[in-house]
Amino acid sequence: MKGKTGIVVLVVLCIALGVGLLIRHTKAVDERTKAEAKIMQLSNQWVKTETDLNEQRKVNLELEKTLETKATEANGLSNRLENVTTTLSRTEQEARAAAEQAKGEIAKRDAKIAELEGQNDDLTTKMTDLNSSIANLETQIADTQKKLSASEGDREFLLKELKRLQAEKAELERKFNDLAVLRDQVRKLRDEL
């Protein structure tokens, strides 16, 4: 019986080992299936991640190109701003210089106007003097003509005196006309200024 018990024990042991082997095999197949599924899942995730990475690289490239373009545009705008600022400064300086020059010109013109007005006043005084001289000469001429018509002996002297007085009158009238012309010229200059 010992031998039968040993065989039974061996058979039970073989069955137990067979069942253990079968369970282990089932478990290994199950683990392998799970591992393959996990590998497949990880592989799919890898492919998806790689695709996403490639797309992200493309997006990054486009963004870098856009950034470069915007940086170039910003540089151009900065340069334009600098040029405009420089031009504005230069224009302001030129405007200030022109304003100062205009002030100087206005001051010169004001001085010239004042001078011309002084000359005009002087000419007016001279015209008044000439008018009174002409009136006096006309009175003297009239007196001389009366004397001439009344006198017989000094006729030659009186004729010479009359001619001299008429020449003086003509000279004074010429000066008076010259002053009138000069006064008109002064008025025109003042109007122009």
Helices and strands as residue ranges (DSSP letters): H 2-150, H 155-192
